[in-house]
């Protein structure tokens, strides 16, 4: 009788755990479905994100656009120009990743590079990667310098950084673009909140579970949730870093003449003519440098070429003498043969 009672108690406990587990999984599916819709209801306070979360997302992209338009119209774009691309949106539900592509040219390469590094430090940024090529060669020549930088700058100071870069050298190309990750960020954050809620429920069930199979199943699911939470946290940290720090792709070219942008037809003609004279000058200088720098090689090539020409002339002269001698011998033989066929008439008589 005691065994039957104990068996019924364990059976009842197992059923209760199973039902609770099924309810928790159903609840998690409901939350996951709501999170994947990538938007929250405007008046649903029960499912709105908690107050201690980093962002409380807007109900729809239309509401975000209306708020952005009103704020931009009120400030007349001043905040975007002075502080940075994300300054206007700092209190909004928008996550933007900013990228800038910049190409510069300079006559003095080393001072410009030093100025770039000082500017990056001044605006609290850092150089993510860099490469520099060109310079003096062992042979005495010199190649123009080229440099490529990947710079990370706080998004709030991006515009100021770009304006400061314009004072260091001549910017020939600049492009500012952004990537909106608002929906991706909200979706990942909602999934994280759902998994945290499921983790909490499963931990409560694990404390009450007595059956070994249920404990193993609960711990297995908790391990999966921990793995997914780590991945989502890593993704959110990466998004935060990309949003907080804009990426600037900078290319620096060392030139001998700064590029000018003509406006009128006369300026275009004058600039084109000046560029032609400049290119002709550079061509003459390069040719002179080449001839002087390569003079030992050119002298050796000239001596070898002269010897070859002299040898060919001698061979040609010998061939001509042999041909002339051969023609003389042939003519003499033909003449002798003709005399043998036609004897002298006086001797015949």
PAZAPA-4460 file (N, C-alpha, C; in steps of 0.05 Angstrom, whole numbers, plus 32768, in hexadecimal, padded with zeros to 4 digits):
% residues 349
    n_x    n_y    n_z   ca_x   ca_y   ca_z    c_x    c_y    c_z   seq   type   mol
   8011   7FE8   8000   8000   8000   8000   8011   8019   8000     1      X     A
   8027   8018   8010   8039   802F   8011   8047   8033   7FF7     2      X     A
   804E   801D   7FEA   805B   8020   7FD0   8048   802C   7FBB     3      X     A
   802F   8024   7FBB   801C   802F   7FA8   8018   804D   7FAC     4      X     A
   8016   8054   7FC6   8013   8071   7FCC   802B   8081   7FC3     5      X     A
   8043   8077   7FC8   805B   8085   7FBF   805C   8086   7FA1     6      X     A
   8054   8071   7F94   8055   8070   7F76   8041   8084   7F6B     7      X     A
   802A   8086   7F78   8016   8099   7F6E   801F   80B6   7F72     8      X     A
   802D   80BB   7F88   8037   80D6   7F8E   804C   80DE   7F79     9      X     A
   805F   80CB   7F73   8073   80D1   7F5E   8066   80D5   7F43    10      X     A
   8052   80C4   7F3D   8044   80C6   7F23   8036   80E1   7F21    11      X     A
   8029   80E9   7F37   801B   8103   7F37   802F   811A   7F34    12      X     A
   8046   8118   7F42   805B   812D   7F40   8066   812F   7F24    13      X     A
   806A   8117   7F18   8075   8117   7EFC   8061   8124   7EE9    14      X     A
   8047   811E   7EEC   8033   812A   7EDB   8033   8149   7EDE    15      X     A
   8035   8152   7EF8   8035   816F   7EFD   804D   817C   7EF0    16      X     A
   8064   8170   7EF2   807C   817C   7EE5   8079   817D   7EC7    17      X     A
   806E   8167   7EBC   806B   8166   7E9F   8058   817C   7E95    18      X     A
   8041   817F   7EA4   802E   8194   7E9D   803B   81AF   7E9F    19      X     A
   8049   81B4   7EB5   8056   81CE   7EB8   806B   81D3   7EA2    20      X     A
   807A   81BE   7E9B   808D   81C2   7E85   8080   81C8   7E6B    21      X     A
   806A   81BA   7E66   805B   81BF   7E4D   8050   81DC   7E4D    22      X     A
   8046   81E5   7E64   803C   8201   7E65   8052   8215   7E61    23      X     A
   806A   8210   7E6C   8080   8222   7E68   8089   8223   7E4B    24      X     A
   808A   820C   7E3E   8092   820C   7E22   807D   821A   7E11    25      X     A
   8063   8216   7E17   804E   8224   7E08   8050   8242   7E0B    26      X     A
   8056   824A   7E24   8059   8267   7E29   8071   8272   7E1A    27      X     A
   8087   8263   7E18   809F   826C   7E0A   8099   826E   7DEC    28      X     A
   8089   825C   7DE1   8082   825D   7DC5   8072   8276   7DBF    29      X     A
   805F   827D   7DD1   804F   8295   7DCE   8060   82AE   7DCE    30      X     A
   8073   82AF   7DE1   8085   82C6   7DE2   8097   82C8   7DC9    31      X     A
   80A1   82B1   7DC0   80B2   82B1   7DA8   80A3   82BA   7D90    32      X     A
   808A   82B2   7D8D   807A   82BB   7D77   8075   82D9   7D77    33      X     A
   8071   82E3   7D8F   806D   8300   7D91   8087   830F   7D8B    34      X     A
   809E   8304   7D95   80B8   8311   7D90   80BF   8311   7D73    35      X     A
   80B9   82FC   7D64   80C1   82FB   7D48   80B2   830E   7D36    36      X     A
   809C   831A   7D40   808D   832D   7D30   809C   8347   7D2E    37      X     A
   80B2   834B   7D3F   80C3   8362   7D3D   80B6   837D   7D43    38      X     A
   809F   837C   7D51   8092   8395   7D5A   8082   8390   7D72    39      X     A
   807D   83A3   7D83   806D   83A1   7D9A   8053   83B1   7D97    40      X     A
   803E   83A8   7DA3   8025   83B7   7DA2   8028   83D0   7DB1    41      X     A
   801B   83E6   7DA7   801F   8400   7DB4   8011   8402   7DCF    42      X     A
   7FFA   83F5   7DD2   7FEC   83F7   7DEB   7FED   83DF   7DFC    43      X     A
   7FFD   83CB   7DF6   7FFF   83B2   7E05   8014   83B5   7E1B    44      X     A
   800D   83BD   7E32   8020   83C1   7E48   802A   83A7   7E53    45      X     A
   801B   8391   7E50   8023   8377   7E5C   803C   836C   7E4E    46      X     A
   803E   8371   7E34   8055   8366   7E25   8069   837B   7E1D    47      X     A
   8067   8392   7E27   807C   83A7   7E21   8095   83A0   7E2F    48      X     A
   80AD   83A7   7E24   80C6   83A1   7E32   80C8   83AE   7E4D    49      X     A
   80D7   83A1   7E5F   80D9   83AB   7E7A   80E7   83C6   7E7A    50      X     A
   80E4   83D5   7E91   80EF   83F0   7E92   810D   83F0   7E94    51      X     A
   8119   83D9   7E9D   8136   83D9   7EA0   8145   83D0   7E87    52      X     A
   8137   83CC   7E71   8144   83C4   7E58   8150   83DD   7E4C    53      X     A
   8164   83D8   7E38   8172   83EE   7E2D   8161   83FF   7E1B    54      X     A
   814E   83F3   7E0C   813D   8402   7DF9   8120   83F9   7DFD    55      X     A
   810D   840B   7DFA   80F0   8404   7DF8   80E8   840A   7DDC    56      X     A
   80E2   83F5   7DCD   80E0   83F8   7DB0   80C5   8403   7DA8    57      X     A
   80C4   8412   7D91   80AB   841E   7D88   8098   840A   7D7D    58      X     A
   807F   8412   7D79   806B   83FF   7D70   806E   83F8   7D53    59      X     A
   8078   840A   7D43   807A   8405   7D26   808F   8417   7D1A    60      X     A
   809A   8410   7D02   80AD   8422   7CF5   80A1   843D   7CEE    61      X     A
   8086   843D   7CEA   8079   8457   7CE3   807B   846A   7CFA    62      X     A
   8077   8460   7D12   8078   8472   7D29   8094   847D   7D2C    63      X     A
   80A8   846C   7D28   80C4   8475   7D29   80CA   848B   7D15    64      X     A
   80C1   8487   7CFC   80C6   849A   7CE7   80B8   84B5   7CED    65      X     A
   809F   84B4   7CF9   8091   84CD   7D00   80A1   84DC   7D15    66      X     A
   80AA   84CD   7D2A   80B9   84DA   7D3F   80D3   84E6   7D34    67      X     A
   80E1   84D7   7D23   80FA   84E1   7D17   80F4   84FA   7D06    68      X     A
   80DE   84FA   7CF7   80D8   8511   7CE5   80D2   8529   7CF6    69      X     A
   80C3   8526   7D0C   80BC   853C   7D1D   80D5   8548   7D2A    70      X     A
   80E6   8536   7D34   80FE   853F   7D42   8111   854D   7D2F    71      X     A
   8114   8542   7D16   8125   854E   7D02   811B   8569   7CF9    72      X     A
   8101   856B   7CF6   80F5   8585   7CEE   80F9   859A   7D03    73      X     A
   80F7   8592   7D1D   80FA   85A5   7D32   8117   85AF   7D35    74      X     A
   812A   859D   7D31   8146   85A5   7D34   8153   85AF   7D1A    75      X     A
   8145   85AC   7D04   814E   85B4   7CE9   8169   85A8   7CE2    76      X     A
   816D   858F   7CEC   8185   8580   7CE5   819E   8589   7CF3    77      X     A
   819C   859C   7D07   81B3   85A6   7D14   81C1   8591   7D25    78      X     A
   81B2   8580   7D32   81BE   856C   7D44   81CE   8558   7D34    79      X     A
   81C4   8550   7D1C   81D2   853D   7D0C   81ED   8547   7D02    80      X     A
   81EE   8561   7CFC   8206   856D   7CF2   821B   8571   7D07    81      X     A
   8212   8579   7D1F   8225   8580   7D34   822F   8568   7D44    82      X     A
   821C   8557   7D4C   8224   8542   7D5F   822A   8527   7D52    83      X     A
   821B   851F   7D3E   821F   8505   7D32   8205   84F9   7D28    84      X     A
   8207   84E4   7D18   81EF   84D8   7D0C   81DB   84CE   7D20    85      X     A
   81E5   84C2   7D37   81D2   84B6   7D4A   81CA   84C8   7D60    86      X     A
   81D3   84E1   7D60   81CC   84F3   7D76   81AE   84F9   7D75    87      X     A
   81A2   84FD   7D5D   8186   8503   7D5B   8175   84EB   7D64    88      X     A
   8180   84D3   7D61   8171   84BB   7D67   8178   84AE   7D82    89      X     A
   8186   84BD   7D93   818F   84B1   7DAB   8178   84A9   7DBE    90      X     A
   8162   84B7   7DBD   814B   84B1   7DCD   8135   84A2   7DBE    91      X     A
   813B   849A   7DA5   8128   848D   7D94   812E   846F   7D95    92      X     A
   811C   8460   7D87   811E   8443   7D86   812B   843A   7D6D    93      X     A
   8140   8447   7D64   814D   8441   7D4B   816A   8439   7D50    94      X     A
   8172   8424   7D44   818E   841B   7D46   819B   841D   7D2A    95      X     A
   81AD   842F   7D26   81BA   8433   7D0D   81D8   842E   7D0F    96      X     A
   81E3   841F   7CFC   8200   841B   7CFA   820A   842D   7CE3    97      X     A
   821D   843F   7CE9   8227   8452   7CD6   8242   844A   7CCB    98      X     A
   8244   844E   7CB1   825E   8449   7CA3   8265   8461   7C92    99      X     A
   827F   8467   7C90   8289   847D   7C80   82A0   8473   7C6F   100      X     A
   829F   847A   7C55   82B5   8474   7C43   82C2   848E   7C3B   101      X     A
   82DC   8490   7C40   82EA   84AA   7C3B   8304   84A4   7C2C   102      X     A
   8309   84B3   7C17   8322   84B2   7C08   832F   84CD   7C09   103      X     A
   8348   84CE   7C11   8357   84E7   7C14   8371   84E6   7C03   104      X     A
   837B   84FD   7BFC   8395   8500   7BEF   83A5   8516   7BFC   105      X     A
   83BF   8513   7BFB   83D0   8526   7C09   83EB   8527   7BFB   106      X     A
   83F9   853E   7BFE   8414   8541   7BF5   8429   8537   7C09   107      X     A
   8422   8539   7C23   8434   8530   7C38   8426   8519   7C47   108      X     A
   8431   8501   7C43   8423   84E9   7C4D   8427   84E6   7C6B   109      X     A
   8440   84E8   7C75   8445   84E3   7C91   8436   84F6   7CA4   110      X     A
   8437   8511   7C9E   8428   8523   7CB0   840A   851D   7CB0   111      X     A
   83FF   8515   7C99   83E2   850E   7C98   83DC   84F6   7CA9   112      X     A
   83EC   84E1   7CA8   83E8   84C9   7CB8   83E9   84D0   7CD5   113      X     A
   83FC   84E0   7CDD   83FE   84E8   7CF9   83E5   84F8   7D02   114      X     A
   83DB   8509   7CF0   83C3   8519   7CF6   83AB   8507   7CF8   115      X     A
   83A9   84F2   7CE8   8392   84E0   7CE9   8392   84D1   7D04   116      X     A
   83A9   84C8   7D0D   83AB   84BA   7D26   83A4   84CC   7D3E   117      X     A
   83AD   84E5   7D3C   83A6   84F8   7D52   8388   84FE   7D52   118      X     A
   837C   8501   7D3A   8360   8506   7D39   834F   84EF   7D44   119      X     A
   8358   84D6   7D3D   834A   84BF   7D48   834A   84BE   7D66   120      X     A
   8361   84C4   7D72   8363   84C5   7D8F   8353   84DC   7D9A   121      X     A
   8353   84F3   7D8C   8344   850A   7D96   8326   8505   7D98   122      X     A
   831B   84F5   7D85   82FF   84EF   7D85   82F9   84D4   7D92   123      X     A
   830B   84CA   7DA2   8307   84B2   7DB3   8301   849A   7DA2   124      X     A
   830D   8498   7D8B   830A   8480   7D7A   8323   846F   7D7B   125      X     A
   8324   845C   7D69   833B   844A   7D68   833E   843F   7D4C   126      X     A
   8356   8437   7D45   835C   842B   7D2A   8358   840D   7D2C   127      X     A
   8345   8403   7D1D   8340   83E6   7D1E   8354   83D7   7D0D   128      X     A
   835B   83E2   7CF6   836F   83D6   7CE4   837B   83EB   7CD3   129      X     A
   8394   83E7   7CC9   83A1   83FA   7CB7   83B6   83EC   7CA7   130      X     A
   83BC   83F7   7C90   83D1   83ED   7C7F   83DD   8404   7C6F   131      X     A
   83F7   8405   7C6D   8406   841A   7C5F   8419   840E   7C4B   132      X     A
   841A   8418   7C33   842D   840E   7C1F   843A   8426   7C11   133      X     A
   8450   8420   7C03   845F   8434   7BF5   8476   843F   7C05   134      X     A
   8485   8451   7BF9   849C   845D   7C07   84B6   845A   7BF7   135      X     A
   84CC   845E   7C04   84E6   845C   7BF7   84EE   843F   7BF1   136      X     A
   84FA   843B   7BDA   8503   8420   7BD3   8521   841F   7BD7   137      X     A
   852B   8406   7BD9   8548   8402   7BDC   8558   840B   7BC4   138      X     A
   854B   840B   7BAC   8558   8413   7B94   855B   8431   7B91   139      X     A
   854F   8440   7BA4   8551   845D   7BA3   8538   846A   7B99   140      X     A
   8525   845B   7B8D   850C   8467   7B84   84F9   846B   7B9B   141      X     A
   84E1   8475   7B95   84CD   847A   7BAA   84B2   8475   7B9E   142      X     A
   84A2   8465   7BAC   8486   8461   7BA5   8474   8472   7BB6   143      X     A
   845E   847B   7BAB   844B   848B   7BBA   843E   847A   7BD0   144      X     A
   8438   8487   7BE6   842C   8479   7BFD   840E   8475   7BF9   145      X     A
   8405   845F   7C03   83E8   8459   7C05   83E2   844E   7C20   146      X     A
   83CB   8455   7C2B   83C3   844A   7C45   83A5   8445   7C46   147      X     A
   839E   8430   7C54   8382   8429   7C58   837D   8425   7C76   148      X     A
   8369   8432   7C80   8362   8431   7C9C   8345   8429   7CA0   149      X     A
   8341   8419   7CB5   8326   8414   7CBF   8325   8420   7CDB   150      X     A
   8315   8435   7CDE   8315   8445   7CF7   82F9   8443   7D04   151      X     A
   82F9   843F   7D1E   82E0   843F   7D2D   82DE   8459   7D3E   152      X     A
   82C8   8467   7D3A   82C4   8481   7D47   82A9   8481   7D55   153      X     A
   82A6   848C   7D6D   828C   848E   7D79   8278   849B   7D66   154      X     A
   8260   848F   7D63   824D   8499   7D50   8244   84B6   7D56   155      X     A
   8244   84BE   7D6F   823C   84D9   7D76   8250   84ED   7D6B   156      X     A
   8269   84E5   7D65   827E   84F7   7D5C   8286   84F2   7D40   157      X     A
   8277   84E3   7D31   827F   84DB   7D16   8281   84F4   7D04   158      X     A
   826D   8505   7D04   826E   851C   7CF2   8285   852F   7CF9   159      X     A
   828A   8533   7D13   82A0   8544   7D1B   82BB   8538   7D12   160      X     A
   82BD   851E   7D14   82D5   8510   7D0B   82DA   8514   7CED   161      X     A
   82C4   8511   7CDD   82C7   8514   7CC0   82CE   8530   7CB8   162      X     A
   82C2   8544   7CC6   82C8   8560   7CC1   82E6   8566   7CC7   163      X     A
   82F0   855A   7CDD   830C   855E   7CE4   831E   8551   7CD0   164      X     A
   8316   853A   7CC5   8326   852D   7CB0   8329   853E   7C97   165      X     A
   8314   854D   7C91   8315   855E   7C7A   8329   8575   7C7C   166      X     A
   8331   857C   7C95   8345   8590   7C98   8362   8585   7C96   167      X     A
   8365   856B   7C97   8380   855F   7C96   838A   855A   7C79   168      X     A
   8378   8554   7C67   837F   854F   7C4B   8368   8554   7C39   169      X     A
   836D   8550   7C1F   8359   8554   7C0B   8348   853B   7C08   170      X     A
   832E   853D   7C0E   831B   8526   7C0C   8310   8526   7BF0   171      X     A
   8315   8510   7BE2   830B   850D   7BC6   82F2   84FD   7BC5   172      X     A
   82EC   84EE   7BDA   82D3   84DE   7BDA   82CB   84D9   7BF7   173      X     A
   82B1   84DC   7BFC   82A6   84D7   7C16   8289   84CD   7C14   174      X     A
   8283   84B8   7C21   8269   84AC   7C20   8261   84A4   7C3D   175      X     A
   8249   84AC   7C45   823E   84A6   7C60   8225   8495   7C5C   176      X     A
   8225   847E   7C68   820E   846B   7C65   8208   845E   7C80   177      X     A
   81F0   8453   7C82   81E8   8447   7C9C   81D8   842D   7C96   178      X     A
   81D7   841D   7CAB   81C8   8404   7CAA   81B5   8403   7CC2   179      X     A
   819B   8400   7CBD   8188   8400   7CD2   8184   83E3   7CDC   180      X     A
   818B   83DF   7CF6   8189   83C4   7D02   8174   83C5   7D19   181      X     A
   8161   83D7   7D17   814E   83DA   7D2D   813E   83C0   7D31   182      X     A
   8133   83B6   7D1B   8123   839E   7D1D   8133   8385   7D26   183      X     A
   814B   8382   7D1C   815C   836C   7D24   8163   836E   7D42   184      X     A
   8169   8386   7D4B   816F   838A   7D67   8157   8383   7D79   185      X     A
   8140   838E   7D71   8128   8389   7D81   8121   836B   7D82   186      X     A
   8124   835E   7D6B   811D   8341   7D6A   8130   8331   7D7C   187      X     A
   814A   8337   7D7B   815D   8329   7D8C   8158   832F   7DAA   188      X     A
   8151   8348   7DB0   814C   834E   7DCC   8133   8341   7DD6   189      X     A
   811E   833F   7DC5   8105   8331   7DCD   810A   8313   7DD1   190      X     A
   811A   8307   7DBF   8120   82EB   7DC2   8130   82E6   7DDC   191      X     A
   8142   82F9   7DE3   8151   82F6   7DFB   813F   82F7   7E14   192      X     A
   812C   830A   7E14   8119   830D   7E2A   8108   82F4   7E2D   193      X     A
   80FF   82E9   7E16   80EF   82D0   7E17   80FF   82B9   7E23   194      X     A
   8118   82B6   7E1A   8128   82A0   7E24   812E   82A4   7E42   195      X     A
   8132   82BC   7E4B   8137   82C1   7E67   811F   82BA   7E78   196      X     A
   8107   82C0   7E6D   80EE   82B8   7E7B   80EB   829A   7E7C   197      X     A
   80F1   828D   7E66   80EF   8270   7E65   8104   8264   7E78   198      X     A
   811C   8270   7E79   8130   8266   7E8C   8127   8268   7EA9   199      X     A
   811A   827E   7EAF   8110   8281   7ECB   80FB   826C   7ED1   200      X     A
   80E8   8267   7EBF   80D4   8253   7EC4   80E0   8237   7EC7   201      X     A
   80F3   8231   7EB5   80FF   8216   7EB7   810F   8212   7ED0   202      X     A
   811C   8227   7EDA   812A   8226   7EF3   8117   8220   7F0B   203      X     A
   8100   822C   7F0A   80EC   8226   7F1F   80E3   8209   7F1D   204      X     A
   80DF   81FF   7F05   80D6   81E3   7F02   80ED   81D0   7F0A   205      X     A
   8106   81D8   7F05   811C   81C7   7F0C   811E   81C4   7F2B   206      X     A
   8118   81DA   7F39   8119   81D9   7F56   8104   81C6   7F62   207      X     A
   80ED   81C3   7F53   80D7   81B3   7F5D   80D8   8196   7F52   208      X     A
   80E9   8191   7F3E   80E9   8177   7F31   80F7   8163   7F43   209      X     A
   80EC   814A   7F43   80F8   8134   7F53   80FF   811C   7F41   210      X     A
   80F3   811B   7F29   80F8   8105   7F17   8112   810A   7F08   211      X     A
   8123   80F6   7F06   813E   80F9   7EFA   813B   8100   7EDC   212      X     A
   8128   80F4   7ECE   8124   80F9   7EB2   811B   8116   7EAD   213      X     A
   8109   8120   7EBF   8101   813C   7EBC   8118   814F   7EC1   214      X     A
   8128   8149   7ED5   8140   815A   7EDB   8153   815B   7EC4   215      X     A
   8158   8144   7EB8   816A   8143   7EA0   815F   8153   7E89   216      X     A
   8145   8150   7E84   8138   815F   7E6E   8139   817D   7E74   217      X     A
   8133   8185   7E8D   8134   81A2   7E93   8150   81AD   7E91   218      X     A
   8164   819F   7E9A   817F   81A9   7E98   8189   81AA   7E7B   219      X     A
   8180   8197   7E6B   8187   8198   7E4E   817B   81B1   7E41   220      X     A
   8162   81B7   7E47   8156   81CE   7E3B   8163   81E8   7E46   221      X     A
   816A   81E8   7E5F   8177   8200   7E6B   8193   8204   7E5E   222      X     A
   81A1   81EF   7E57   81BA   81F1   7E49   81B6   81FE   7E2E   223      X     A
   81A2   81F6   7E1F   819C   8202   7E05   8195   821F   7E08   224      X     A
   8186   8226   7E1D   817E   8242   7E21   8197   8253   7E27   225      X     A
   81A9   8248   7E38   81C1   8257   7E3F   81D2   825C   7E26   226      X     A
   81D4   8248   7E14   81E3   824C   7DFB   81D7   8261   7DEA   227      X     A
   81BC   8261   7DE7   81AE   8275   7DD7   81B1   8291   7DE3   228      X     A
   81AF   8292   7DFE   81B2   82AC   7E0B   81CE   82B8   7E07   229      X     A
   81E2   82A7   7E08   81FD   82B1   7E03   8200   82BC   7DE7   230      X     A
   81F5   82AD   7DD4   81F7   82B6   7DB8   81E8   82D0   7DB3   231      X     A
   81D0   82D3   7DBF   81C0   82EB   7DBC   81CE   8303   7DCA   232      X     A
   81DA   82FE   7DE2   81E8   8313   7DF0   8200   831C   7DDF   233      X     A
   820E   830A   7DD3   8225   8311   7DC3   821C   8321   7DAA   234      X     A
   8206   8319   7D9E   81FC   8328   7D87   81F4   8345   7D8F   235      X     A
   81E6   8347   7DA5   81DE   8362   7DAF   81F6   8373   7DB6   236      X     A
   820A   8368   7DC2   8222   8377   7DC8   8230   8381   7DAE   237      X     A
   8230   836F   7D9A   823C   8377   7D80   822C   838D   7D73   238      X     A
   8211   838C   7D74   8201   83A1   7D69   8206   83BB   7D78   239      X     A
   8207   83BA   7D93   820C   83D2   7DA2   8227   83DF   7D9B   240      X     A
   823B   83CE   7D96   8256   83D9   7D8F   8254   83E6   7D73   241      X     A
   8246   83D9   7D60   8245   83E5   7D46   8234   83FE   7D45   242      X     A
   8220   8400   7D56   8210   8418   7D58   821F   842F   7D66   243      X     A
   822C   8428   7D7C   823A   843D   7D8B   8253   8448   7D7D   244      X     A
   8261   8437   7D6E   8279   843F   7D60   8275   843C   7D41   245      X     A
   8276   8452   7D33   8274   8451   7D16   828E   8448   7D0A   246      X     A
   828D   843D   7CF1   82A4   8433   7CE3   82AB   8445   7CCC   247      X     A
   82C4   844D   7CCB   82CE   845F   7CB6   82E4   8450   7CA6   248      X     A
   82DF   844C   7C8C   82F2   8440   7C7A   8301   8456   7C6C   249      X     A
   831B   845A   7C73   832A   8471   7C69   8340   8467   7C57   250      X     A
   8343   8474   7C3F   8358   846F   7C2C   8368   8489   7C28   251      X     A
   8382   8487   7C2B   8394   849F   7C28   83A7   849A   7C11   252      X     A
   83A9   84AC   7BFE   83BA   84AB   7BE7   83CE   84C2   7BE8   253      X     A
   83E7   84BC   7BE4   83FB   84D1   7BE1   83FD   84D9   7BC4   254      X     A
   83FA   84F2   7BBE   83FB   84FC   7BA2   840F   8513   7BA0   255      X     A
   8416   8519   7B87   8428   852F   7B82   8419   8549   7B7B   256      X     A
   83FF   8547   7B77   83EF   855E   7B71   83D3   8559   7B7C   257      X     A
   83C8   856D   7B8B   83AE   856A   7B96   8398   856D   7B80   258      X     A
   8384   855C   7B82   836F   855C   7B6E   835D   8574   7B73   259      X     A
   8357   8583   7B5E   8346   859B   7B60   832C   8595   7B51   260      X     A
   8316   85A0   7B5B   82FC   859C   7B4F   82F4   85B6   7B41   261      X     A
   82F6   85B7   7B26   82EE   85CF   7B17   82D0   85D2   7B16   262      X     A
   82C7   85EB   7B14   82AA   85F1   7B14   82A1   85FA   7AF9   263      X     A
   82AE   860E   7AED   82A5   8619   7AD4   82B4   860B   7ABC   264      X     A
   82AA   8611   7AA4   82B6   8606   7A8C   82D3   860F   7A89   265      X     A
   82D8   8629   7A8E   82F3   8634   7A8C   8306   8627   7AA1   266      X     A
   82FB   8623   7AB9   830C   8615   7ACD   8312   85F9   7AC5   267      X     A
   82FE   85EB   7AB9   8303   85D0   7AB1   8318   85CE   7A9B   268      X     A
   8317   85E1   7A88   832B   85E1   7A72   8346   85E8   7A7E   269      X     A
   8347   85FC   7A8F   8361   8603   7A9B   836D   85ED   7AAB   270      X     A
   835C   85DF   7ABB   8365   85C9   7ACB   836F   85B2   7ABA   271      X     A
   8360   85AC   7AA4   8368   8596   7A92   8383   859C   7A85   272      X     A
   8386   85B5   7A7B   83A0   85BD   7A6F   83B7   85BB   7A83   273      X     A
   83B1   85C5   7A9B   83C6   85C4   7AB0   83CD   85A7   7AB7   274      X     A
   83B9   8596   7AB8   83BE   857A   7ABE   83CF   856C   7AA8   275      X     A
   83C9   8574   7A8F   83D9   8569   7A78   83F6   8571   7A7A   276      X     A
   83FB   858B   7A80   8417   8594   7A83   8424   8586   7A9B   277      X     A
   8415   8582   7AB0   8420   8575   7AC7   8427   8558   7AC1   278      X     A
   8415   854A   7AB3   841B   852E   7AAC   8433   852C   7A99   279      X     A
   8435   8540   7A86   844D   8540   7A75   8466   8545   7A84   280      X     A
   8465   8557   7A98   847C   855C   7AA9   8484   8543   7AB9   281      X     A
   8470   8535   7AC4   8475   851D   7AD3   8481   8507   7AC1   282      X     A
   8477   8505   7AA8   8482   84F2   7A96   849F   84F7   7A8F   283      X     A
   84A5   8511   7A8A   84C1   8518   7A85   84D3   8512   7A9C   284      X     A
   84CA   8519   7AB4   84DA   8514   7ACC   84DE   84F6   7AD0   285      X     A
   84C9   84E7   7ACD   84CC   84CA   7AD0   84DF   84BE   7ABB   286      X     A
   84DD   84C7   7AA2   84EF   84BD   7A8E   850C   84C4   7A94   287      X     A
   8511   84DD   7A9D   852C   84E5   7AA4   8537   84D5   7ABB   288      X     A
   8526   84D1   7ACF   852F   84C0   7AE6   8535   84A4   7ADE   289      X     A
   8524   8499   7ACC   8528   847E   7AC3   8542   847B   7AB4   290      X     A
   8548   848E   7AA2   8561   848D   7A92   857A   848F   7AA4   291      X     A
   8579   84A1   7AB7   8590   84A5   7AC8   8593   848D   7ADC   292      X     A
   857D   8485   7AE7   857E   846F   7AFB   8586   8455   7AEE   293      X     A
   857E   8451   7AD6   8583   8437   7AC8   859A   8439   7AB4   294      X     A
   85AA   844F   7AB6   85C0   8453   7AA3   85D4   843C   7AA3   295      X     A
   85DC   8431   7ABA   85EF   841A   7AB8   85E4   8402   7AA8   296      X     A
   85CB   83FC   7AAD   85BE   83E6   7A9E   85BB   83ED   7A81   297      X     A
   85B3   8406   7A7C   85AF   840E   7A60   85CA   840E   7A51   298      X     A
   85E0   8416   7A5F   85FB   8416   7A52   8603   83FA   7A4C   299      X     A
   85FF   83E7   7A5E   8606   83CC   7A59   85F6   83C1   7A41   300      X     A
   85DC   83C7   7A41   85CB   83BE   7A2A   85D5   83CA   7A10   301      X     A
   85DD   83E4   7A11   85E7   83F1   79F9   8601   83E4   79EF   302      X     A
   8613   83DD   7A01   862C   83D0   79F9   8626   83B4   79EC   303      X     A
   8615   83A5   79F9   860E   838B   79EE   8601   838D   79D3   304      X     A
   85EF   83A1   79D1   85E1   83A5   79B7   85F5   83AE   79A2   305      X     A
   8609   83BF   79A9   861D   83C7   7996   862E   83B0   798C   306      X     A
   8636   839E   799F   8646   8387   7998   8636   8374   7985   307      X     A
   861D   8371   798B   860C   8360   797A   860A   836C   795E   308      X     A
   8606   8387   795C   8603   8394   7942   861E   8391   7933   309      X     A
   8635   8395   7940   864F   8393   7933   8653   8376   7929   310      X     A
   864C   8363   7939   864F   8347   7931   863E   8341   7919   311      X     A
   8626   834B   7919   8614   8346   7903   861E   8353   78E9   312      X     A
   862A   836B   78EC   8635   8378   78D4   864C   8368   78C9   313      X     A
   865E   835E   78DA   8675   834E   78D1   866B   8334   78C3   314      X     A
   8657   8328   78CF   864D   8310   78C3   8640   8316   78A8   315      X     A
   8632   832C   78A7   8626   8334   788D   863B   833A   7878   316      X     A
   8651   8347   7880   8666   834D   786D   8673   8334   7863   317      X     A
   8678   8320   7874   8684   8307   786C   8671   82F8   7859   318      X     A
   8658   82F9   785F   8645   82EB   784D   8644   82F8   7832   319      X     A
   8646   8313   7831   8646   8321   7817   865F   8319   7807   320      X     A
   8677   8318   7815   8690   8311   7808   868E   82F4   77FD   321      X     A
   8683   82E2   780D   8680   82C7   7803   866E   82C5   77EC   322      X     A
   8658   82D4   77ED   8645   82D3   77D7   8652   82DF   77BD   323      X     A
   8661   82F5   77C1   866E   8301   77A9   8683   82EE   779E   324      X     A
   8693   82E1   77AE   86A7   82CE   77A5   8699   82B6   7797   325      X     A
   8683   82AD   77A3   8675   8297   7796   866A   829F   777B   326      X     A
   8660   82B7   7779   8655   82C0   775E   866C   82C2   774A   327      X     A
   8683   82CC   7752   869A   82CE   773F   86A2   82B3   7736   328      X     A
   86A5   82A0   7748   86AD   8285   7740   8698   8278   772E   329      X     A
   867F   827D   7734   866A   8272   7723   866B   827E   7707   330      X     A
   866F   8298   7705   8671   82A5   76EB   8689   829B   76DB   331      X     A
   869F   8297   76E9   86B7   828D   76DB   86B2   8270   76D1   332      X     A
   86A5   8260   76E1   86A0   8245   76D9   868D   8244   76C1   333      X     A
   8679   8255   76C1   8666   8256   76AB   8673   8260   7691   334      X     A
   8686   8272   7695   8694   827D   767D   86A6   8267   7671   335      X     A
   86B4   8258   7683   86C5   8243   7679   86B5   822D   766C   336      X     A
   869E   8227   7676   868D   8212   766A   8683   821B   764F   337      X     A
   867D   8235   764D   8674   823F   7633   868A   823E   761E   338      X     A
   86A2   8244   7626   86B9   8243   7613   86BE   8226   760A   339      X     A
   86BB   8213   761B   86BF   81F7   7613   86AA   81EE   7600   340      X     A
   8692   81F7   7601   867D   81EF   75EF   8680   81FC   75D4   341      X     A
   868A   8214   75D3   868D   8223   75B9   86AB   8229   75B5   342      X     A
   86BB   8216   75A8   86D8   821A   75A3   86DD   8232   7590   343      X     A
   86F5   823C   758F   86FC   8252   757E   86FB   824A   7560   344      X     A
   86ED   8258   754E   86EC   8251   7531   8707   8252   7523   345      X     A
   8719   8264   752A   8732   8265   751D   8743   824D   7522   346      X     A
   8741   8242   753B   8750   822A   7541   8745   8212   7531   347      X     A
   872B   8212   752C   871F   81FB   751D   8728   81FB   7500   348      X     A
   872A   8212   74F3   8734   8213   74D8   8751   820B   74D6   349      X     A
***
